[in-house]
Amino acid sequence: MIEEKIRKLLRKNQVMKPPVPVDLIAKSVGIGIREAPTGTNISGALVRSKGTVFIAVNNAHHPNRRRFTIAHELAHYHLNHAGTDYHVDGDFTINLRDQTSAEATNVDEIQANAFAAELLMPKDFLLRDLTDLLPLDDEKVRKLARKYQVSEQAMRIRLVNMGFLSPD
C-alpha cells in the first residue's frame, strides 16, 4: 500500500531520481512548509486549521533530519491519520513529530516512518543504484546517504529492512 502510494506521488511530481524534493511534493498538494525553532524534543508537526494545512519544521535540526520530518508529516497527511496528538480546539489539529515518533509504539507513527523512508529512499531508486555498489561497505553506505540526502543511520536502516545489510 505505502509503496504504491509513493510510486504514484513520485510519478505525479515527475521525480525520477534522488534526492526526492519533499518540499516541492508538499507544495504540490497545497501544504506549506514553515521553519522555526520548536524546541529540542520537537522535530515538526502537521498543522490543520480551518482548511489550511502546513508542516512546521524545527529549523535547528540538520537539513537531512528536516527532510525526514517533512516526509514523515506528509505521511500523516496522505495516510489520513486523524491528528490525535494535540488539539488546541475543534478547528485546529496538530500531529507532532517528537522522540516518541521514533519509538515504534504507535501504529500511525510506524506507518509514517515507513512512508517517509520509502519517499526519501524509494525502493525502485535504491535497487537501481545498488546494482553497481554491491557488496556494500561503510563508504558505499555513506555515498548513498549523501546522494539521497538522508542520514547514514536512516540509509542503514533502510538497507537492513530491504535485506542488503545485516542488522549487526
C-alpha positions in Angstrom: 0.0 0.0 0.0 2.7 2.6 1.0 5.0 1.6 -1.9 2.2 2.1 -4.4 1.2 5.5 -2.9 4.8 6.6 -3.1 5.1 5.5 -6.7 2.0 7.5 -7.7 3.3 10.5 -5.8 6.7 10.4 -7.4 5.1 9.9 -10.9 2.7 12.7 -10.4 5.6 15.0 -9.4 7.9 13.7 -12.1 10.6 12.6 -9.7 12.9 10.1 -11.4 16.0 10.2 -9.2 17.2 11.1 -5.8 17.2 13.3 -3.8 13.4 13.4 -3.7 12.3 17.1 -3.4 9.9 16.6 -0.4 9.3 20.3 0.0 8.1 20.6 -3.6 5.9 17.5 -3.2 4.3 19.1 -0.1 3.7 22.3 -2.0 2.2 20.3 -5.0 -0.6 19.1 -2.7 -1.1 22.5 -1.1 0.9 22.0 2.1 3.2 24.8 3.0 6.4 24.4 4.9 7.2 26.7 7.9 10.6 26.5 9.6 11.0 27.8 13.1 12.7 26.7 16.3 10.3 24.3 18.0 12.4 23.2 21.0 14.8 20.3 21.3 12.3 17.4 21.5 10.0 18.5 18.7 11.1 17.8 15.1 8.0 19.1 13.4 4.2 19.0 13.1 1.4 18.7 10.6 -1.0 21.5 11.4 -4.5 21.6 10.1 -6.6 24.7 10.8 -9.8 25.8 9.0 -8.9 24.4 5.6 -5.2 25.3 5.8 -2.5 22.7 6.1 1.1 23.3 6.8 4.2 21.4 8.1 6.1 23.1 10.8 9.8 22.0 10.9 12.4 22.6 13.6 15.0 24.8 11.7 17.6 24.0 14.3 17.9 20.4 13.0 20.2 19.2 10.3 18.8 19.5 6.8 18.6 15.7 6.4 16.5 15.5 9.6 14.3 18.3 8.3 13.7 16.4 5.1 12.8 13.3 7.1 10.4 15.3 9.2 8.7 16.8 6.1 8.4 13.2 4.6 7.0 11.9 7.9 4.4 14.7 8.1 3.4 14.1 4.5 2.8 10.5 5.5 0.3 11.6 8.2 -1.5 13.7 5.5 -1.5 11.1 2.8 -2.4 8.2 5.1 -5.3 10.3 6.6 -4.1 10.0 10.1 -6.5 11.7 12.4 -4.2 14.1 14.2 -4.9 13.0 17.8 -1.6 14.0 19.3 -2.6 17.6 20.2 -5.8 19.5 19.8 -6.0 23.2 20.5 -9.7 23.4 19.8 -12.2 21.7 17.4 -10.9 23.6 14.3 -7.2 23.2 14.9 -5.4 19.8 14.9 -1.7 19.1 15.2 0.3 15.9 14.6 3.6 16.3 16.5 6.8 14.6 15.5 8.9 14.2 18.6 11.1 11.5 20.2 8.1 9.2 20.7 7.6 9.1 16.9 10.8 7.0 16.6 9.9 4.5 19.4 7.7 2.3 17.2 4.9 2.1 19.8 2.1 3.8 17.8 0.8 2.3 14.6 0.3 5.7 12.9 3.9 6.7 13.7 5.3 3.3 12.5 3.4 3.8 9.2 4.5 7.4 8.9 8.2 6.4 9.4 7.8 3.7 6.8 6.2 6.1 4.4 9.0 8.7 5.0 11.7 6.1 4.4 10.0 4.9 1.2 9.5 8.5 0.0 13.1 9.6 0.7 14.7 6.3 -0.4 12.3 4.7 -2.9 12.9 1.0 -3.3 12.9 1.3 -7.1 15.6 4.0 -7.0 17.7 2.1 -4.5 17.5 -1.1 -6.4 18.8 0.7 -9.5 21.6 2.4 -7.6 22.6 -0.8 -5.7 23.4 -2.8 -8.9 26.8 -1.0 -9.2 27.5 -0.9 -5.4 27.2 -4.5 -4.2 28.7 -5.7 -1.9 28.1 -2.8 0.4 30.7 -1.3 2.8 30.7 1.8 5.0 31.9 4.1 2.3 29.2 3.0 -0.1 26.5 3.5 2.5 27.8 7.0 3.2 27.8 7.7 -0.6 24.2 6.5 -0.9 23.2 8.6 2.2 24.8 11.7 0.6 23.1 11.0 -2.8 19.6 10.6 -1.1 20.2 13.5 1.4 19.4 11.3 4.4 21.4 10.4 7.5 23.7 7.4 7.3 21.6 5.9 10.1 18.4 6.3 8.0 20.1 4.7 5.0 21.5 1.8 7.1 18.0 1.1 8.5 16.5 1.2 5.0 19.1 -1.2 3.6 18.7 -3.5 6.6 14.9 -3.5 6.0 15.5 -4.3 2.3 17.8 -7.1 3.1 21.0 -5.6 1.7 22.8 -5.2 5.1 22.8 -7.3 8.2 21.3 -5.8 11.3 24.5 -6.0 13.3 
